[in-house]
Amino acid sequence: MSWLDNFSVRATRQERTLLGVLLIAVLIVLFIFTLFPERNEAEVEPFVDNNTYLNEEVVFAEEIYIKCVGINATKIEDDYQLNLRIMVEQWHTDINVNQQEINPSMFELRLVDINSPSSMDSFLGNLVKATLITAGTLAVTGEVNVLEQTFEMAADYALERAEMAASNPNEVIELNDNSFEEFAPYLLNGEPTYLDISFDVPQDFVLTNKTLVLSIDVWDRAQRDIYLVLRPFQYPYSVEFDLSGGSVYSQLDSIEVSPGKVVQVPLIKPTKVGYEFLYWVREEDNISTKVRDLYFVPESENQVITLYAHYIEKIDLENVVNLDELITIRDYYNFEINYVDYKTDIVIKIKNGDEVLMTAPEDKKFLELGVQLSIDEEGDTYNINNDNIFFIENKYIGYDISSYYGFNNSKSIENIRDFNWYGENVSPGETMMFKLYFEVDSDFNHMRDLNVLEVDLFLGINNAKSILIR
């Protein structure tokens, strides 16, 4: 073998050894990359913003839904006034009712310990400009709402991870005087109350680079903060409507919603035989997901959000006694309601025989029931001489009405004593017609709600009978 052949053999061995080393090195590098993959900035998980912004609900005291649905600002010389419209709605869906009252001391402007891109002077100044443009005049009123314009103001507000910052209870602005009076939202379950509140913003708050928020705070409740712009970096989405077995008189198309737009729920109400439409919900048959407008925070671009029609069954009037239908007590004593009316003024007779004019208080009215009592020949004379005979109730004796549309948790209402009938005798074979008066709330509605007249001629639960006032 020549020296050239020996050289070739040696070279081939060296190349194979080198290739083997390189191959092993590549395998080691690949293994390391599987353990520690390179972090590409484009693949970084997006920031999940857990803050609450304008037109987004905070749940206070577990069942009170509060959101800021309106905003504007005015400026006189160097002084800013920030005006907010707050919606408060209690929505309890079980028997455990939270009786938290809402009062002005709960609402404050506070500074959050994060820096905004510029001072709050810039943000408030832009609010004032938007308010003037929207109003079209220098005579700005509290009715002007620049909520949607705040979506474009985020650049002058806080864009950092604000939920990591706490609002400072030592740096606060209290509500202006006489903003509203304390009230109990649990008495208006499911009905929103709107509060127009305002704050005078002092210069040390205006010139700071910290961020202003609306803070809702009570010593024994978890604090909630609302940031004063619409949520930035939103996705467009669409809303579809599932009629849940119902129908509509005109087409209910899906709605496309652009980022920063607040869309109200359509006025079209579905109908369903034997049921009453109540509202739309995010989750079918889950009333805790009741929808108050179509402003949502989608999880992805062009997400489709489906809302479901929620109904409640109507009472079958065949199962109860109604107007112009008799109830019979102890076989011989017959009673019925002939008509229903409402009055603001009534005339009753007092014990000495004098007639007295009664006027309902401002938030009340009188329910007038035209009734008649008759006694069969086999019965005995009956003297109407007791105050505990007639009551308006929310229950029907012998039949559970609590699951039907119109049921309410109202208290018993006793009739107004009227000596036009009180103390009178009704003899066998006779019929006596008279009027019963009850003082009721101004929104009392016998055609909407389930209100029952309980008649107890002989003062015993076994003798009492019910008539649905409908």
Sequence and secondary structure as in RCSB ss.txt:
>XXXX:A:sequence
MSWLDNFSVRATRQERTLLGVLLIAVLIVLFIFTLFPERNEAEVEPFVDNNTYLNEEVVFAEEIYIKCVGINATK
IEDDYQLNLRIMVEQWHTDINVNQQEINPSMFELRLVDINSPSSMDSFLGNLVKATLITAGTLAVTGEVNVLEQT
FEMAADYALERAEMAASNPNEVIELNDNSFEEFAPYLLNGEPTYLDISFDVPQDFVLTNKTLVLSIDVWDRAQRD
IYLVLRPFQYPYSVEFDLSGGSVYSQLDSIEVSPGKVVQVPLIKPTKVGYEFLYWVREEDNISTKVRDLYFVPES
ENQVITLYAHYIEKIDLENVVNLDELITIRDYYNFEINYVDYKTDIVIKIKNGDEVLMTAPEDKKFLELGVQLSI
DEEGDTYNINNDNIFFIENKYIGYDISSYYGFNNSKSIENIRDFNWYGENVSPGETMMFKLYFEVDSDFNHMRDL
NVLEVDLFLGINNAKSILIR
>XXXX:A:secstr
  HHHHHHHHHHHHHHHHHHHHHHHHHHHHHHHHHS    GGGS        BTT  EEETTTEEEEEEEEEEEE
ETTEEEEEEEEEEEE   SS      B GGGEEEEEEEEE SS HHHHHHHHHHHHHHHHTSS   TT   TGGG
GGGGGGS  S GGGS EEEEEEEE  TTS   B GGGGTT  EEEEEEEEE HHHHS SEEEEEEE  TTS  EE
EESS  SS   EEEEEE TT B SS    EEE TT      S   BBTTEEEEEEESSTT GGGB SSS    SS
TTEEEEEEEEEEE   GGGS  TT  EEETTTEEEEEEEEEEESEEEEE TTS EEEEE  TTEEEEEEEEEEEE
 TTS  EE   TTSEEEES BTTB  TTSTT      EE    TTTTT EE TT EEEEEEEEEEETT  TTTS 
 EEEE TTSSTTT EEEE  
